[in-house]
Amino acid sequence: MAEYKTDAQKKKFYRTSDWNELRLEALERDNYECQQCKREGRVHVDSKKVEGERKTIELNVHHKYEIEDYPQLALVLDNLTTLCLNCHNKMHDRVFGATKPKKWDDERW
């Protein structure tokens, strides 16, 4: 069984045709919609390709059980879910533009 501990091993995996085929299958199954947004009553769908422009990335296919910890689930469709970039970043605790808590919480007179 393959290991996915290093960045190089993960990059190699994410470039395989097996992953790309399964990724498309997950997107189709999830109707190209973020499943977390859907659970929260919102809709976030994939962007449309505009001729002559690069398609913007709106959705990621996320491993529910990470491949470095569960390599046997790397190519299991039930271990995948479609997430928008924002929800995917939240899942991985990558929150950008968050405001820092104030140093003092005093009332102003």
Residue pairs with C-beta under 8 A, 6 or more apart in sequence:
1 71
1 72
2 9
2 13
2 71
2 74
3 9
3 71
4 10
4 13
4 67
4 68
4 71
4 74
5 68
10 67
10 68
13 19
13 67
13 74
18 75
19 74
19 75
22 75
22 77
22 80
23 61
23 80
25 77
26 61
26 77
26 80
26 81
26 82
27 46
27 59
27 61
27 82
29 77
30 81
30 82
32 45
32 46
32 59
32 82
33 43
33 44
33 45
33 46
33 82
34 42
34 44
34 45
34 59
34 82
34 83
34 84
34 87
35 81
35 82
35 83
36 81
36 83
36 84
36 87
36 91
37 43
37 44
37 84
37 87
44 58
44 59
44 84
44 86
44 87
45 58
45 59
46 58
46 59
47 55
47 56
47 57
47 58
48 55
49 55
57 85
58 84
58 85
59 82
59 83
59 84
59 85
60 82
60 83
60 84
60 85
60 88
61 80
61 81
61 82
61 83
62 80
62 81
62 82
62 83
62 88
62 91
63 70
63 73
63 74
63 79
63 80
64 79
64 80
64 81
65 73
65 79
67 73
67 74
70 79
73 79
83 91
89 95
89 96
